[in-house]
Amino acid sequence: MFYFDPLYFLIVAPIFALSFFIQNQLKSKFKKFSKQPLSANLSGKEIAEKMLSDHGIYDVKIISVKGQLSDHYNPQKKTVNLSESVYNQRNTAAAAVAAHECGHAVQHAKGYEWLQMRSILVPMVGISSNLGIWILFGGIILMQGSPILGESLVSIGILAFASGTLFSLITLPVEFDASKRAIYWLERKRIVNQRELVQSKEALNWAAGTYVVAALASIANLVYLWLRFGRRN
């Protein structure tokens, strides 16, 4: 329907191009740093165990999950989920990722406000992201025969997208803070030397870039929906 609108591509296409660039750079950097043996000779799992222990966290499990760059922290289950390569390997990339995910566990343990806000939004965003597009489509169709009802549904659909944008924005300080905690700990505990520290920062900066682009894409989509459908309401 509105996917072929030139306005959509004018607003969103530059962000897609930026996303493509950052994703390629991220994969390239992680591939490069995955070939750099860690001077401390610790695996991602061992680094995660040490970081959690150093922060007095003993109720978080470290598990291996399938996939590439599938690493994440689950605050509900209290698990640090490391991809198989990060979990087992002993290189700069694995060290950076493992420490970053443990940074989220530290945030959770310390009651970091932005992480708490993001966790509260997760159920709402899950529902709104699934229903929002259908509500919007339904509203657009109904606008032809029942303008008032159709416009009301369009407004609800745009609000559903807005909740996803809010979630993307709240995610940014959560991710940046986790990286900051990771780098500080890696340096303070001398898990990495100076060369490895620079590589860890670079890897995490490119990873953070993906969240920045995701937030920009969400904002761009919301702006498009408002310009295309919302102003009439």
Secondary structure as GFF3:
##gff-version 3
##sequence-region A 1 233
A	DSSP	three_ten_helix	2	4	.	.	.	ID=ss1
A	DSSP	alpha_helix	6	33	.	.	.	ID=ss2
A	DSSP	alpha_helix	44	54	.	.	.	ID=ss3
A	DSSP	beta_strand	61	65	.	.	.	ID=ss4
A	DSSP	beta_strand	72	74	.	.	.	ID=ss5
A	DSSP	beta_strand	79	83	.	.	.	ID=ss6
A	DSSP	alpha_helix	84	88	.	.	.	ID=ss7
A	DSSP	alpha_helix	92	110	.	.	.	ID=ss8
A	DSSP	alpha_helix	113	142	.	.	.	ID=ss9
A	DSSP	alpha_helix	147	188	.	.	.	ID=ss10
A	DSSP	alpha_helix	194	225	.	.	.	ID=ss11
A	DSSP	pi_helix	226	230	.	.	.	ID=ss12
###
